[in-house]
Amino acid sequence: MNYNRIAVIGAGNMGGALVKGWTRAGMEANLTVTAHTQKTLDRLAEACPGISVTLDNREAVSGADVVVLAVKPWLIHQVIEEMMPVLKDKLVVSVAAGVRHDRIDVYVMPNIAAEYGESMTFVEETPKAEAVAELFGRVGQCRVVPQRLMDAGMMMAGCGIAYVMRFLRAMMEGGVQIAMQTMQGAVTMLRETGFHPEAAIDKVTTPGGITIKGLNELDHAAFNSAVIRCLKAGLK
């Protein structure tokens, strides 16, 4: 897929994170970004030298090969209809959760860690999915999945990043930097070793020790059950 010319429609949290992530990754592509206000565009242009910005969606799309829709879900249909005359043979990618439209070619679910190259992104399986995954792989890990798993991917990664941060907030009552470094250490260890989390837990847990006491308290508070209910909530 030729993605030398990319138009990102919407420079909010998700659109802005993608643009910043692609810029940080040194991606050699012509990025054009739109937003509702010039103030937002000016701020993004300052953070990402070299990108083009405009308030005109049609202008941005007319010169693009790939169009990434990053507007609020309830605006998707309106924005597509507005741009329909210039979409023609463009590859249209949407990162708006839960919204379907015949003109969207590929649905993608990244998260805001894309800004730092650490997104966990899910791409819906279509004939063009692998090429789109290559593009989004520039800002983190990417997985192509069947449509039936996209909602689960959204809860695990798109929404899941907020759930992880809520856990961190609770740990931060004991120390901000300590909590973040501990989380980073746990993630790095699991990545490097390939251990199942329970196997890694066994390495720091001894019978009658203080670690097991804390784990028992989490069990008494139904921690696992709470996390599972949290992940299921958005699927109802």
Helices and strands as residue ranges (DSSP letters): E 5-9, H 13-24, E 30-34, H 38-47, E 52-54, H 57-62, E 66-69, G 73-75, H 76-87, E 91-94, E 106-109, G 112-116, E 119-124, H 129-136, G 137-139, E 140-145, G 147-149, H 150-153, I 154-158, H 160-171, G 172-174, H 176-193, H 197-203, H 210-220, H 223-233
